[in-house]
Each structure stands twice: as C-alpha cells, then as structure tokens.
Amino acid sequence: MRYQHYKGGLYELVCEATLESDLSPMIVYRAANGTIWCRPRDVFFELVEVDGKQVQRFTPLD
C-alpha cells in the first residue's frame, strides 16, 4: 500500500515487524528513492499538527 507523508514524500508500506527488545510493533516502509525506513506503528499512524490542524502523518493513497 502506498502512503504520502504530510511533508509530501511518497512511501510504500513493506511490512509490519516486531522490535526484538520490547516486542513493539514497527512499520517498515520504502521511500520513492528506494531507501528503507522503520517507525513504531503508533508513530506511523499518528496525527500531527500542521498549521494548527491535525493531519495524518502518512495518508493512504490506494
């Protein structure tokens, strides 16, 4: 599934993983330039404030 970051970048969700140290869920995702990133699941799907409005950090495109 593809997502757009609130700052404009396009990303593809690769998979959900588990962090070994505390078993927290992580999201693994790929940027348009091919780099691979991960964030805690809660952070990936959280709302952020932009110009006084709450928006999704990553908005689904598909």
Protein Blocks (a to p, Z undefined) as FASTA:
>chain_A
ZZddfklpacddfbdcddfklopacdddddfkopacdddfklmmmccdeehiacdfbacf
ZZ
